[in-house]
């Protein structure tokens, strides 16, 4: 195996490949934590509320979109799909090998 010393290839590796791998790793880890937290911190605390009940989080007063329990459920579905795609074959291992600093967002 020959060493690659081309400056453009090295720049691409450091500035693009590793950057996207870090973002993907951060996404994967944040999705994992979100799925743990949604049960412990959200679903357990909204109990019997209807799916169309509005979360009173101050959004209406500062311009953010108003959320319902159903909106959070839809987001959970998206996160599950990201996890499914990430966990096929060795995709996470490929990303982890290239990633340098993919810390979760929370």
C-alpha positions, -999 to +999 in steps of 0.1 A: +000+000+000+014+034-010+013+065+011-009+094-003+009+127+001-010+148-024-019+181-006-054+183-021-062+148-010-049+154+025-069+187+026-101+169+015-095+142+041-091+167+069-115+194+059-144+173+044-142+136+052-133+140+089-158+169+093-187+150+079-177+119+099-177+140+130-212+153+122-225+118+115-210+104+147-224+133+167-258+126+150-257+089+158-247+095+194-273+122+199-300+100+184-291+072+208-293+096+237-326+111+224-342+077+223-332+070+259-344+104+271-377+104+252-389+075+274-374+087+307-379+125+304-408+130+279-432+101+275-432+093+312-440+130+320-468+135+295-486+103+304-523+104+294-522+137+276-538+136+241-515+136+211-528+170+200-521+187+234-498+217+230-465+218+249-464+251+268-427+258+264-428+295+255-427+289+218-458+310+211-443+341+227-409+340+209-417+329+174-408+292+175-433+268+161-457+254+186-452+217+194-476+189+203-470+155+217-477+142+183-449+164+168-425+149+193-437+114+183-431+122+146-396+134+155-390+101+174-400+082+142-374+102+122-347+094+148-356+057+146-352+058+109-318+074+112-308+048+137-320+020+114-299+034+085-268+039+107-270+004+122-270-015+089-239-036+084-207-017+094-218+018+087-212+031+122-178+015+123-169+032+090-179+066+104-162+060+138-129+052+120-129+085+102-144+106+130-121+125+154-145+143+177-181+132+173-195+140+207-232+139+213-251+173+214-265+165+248 
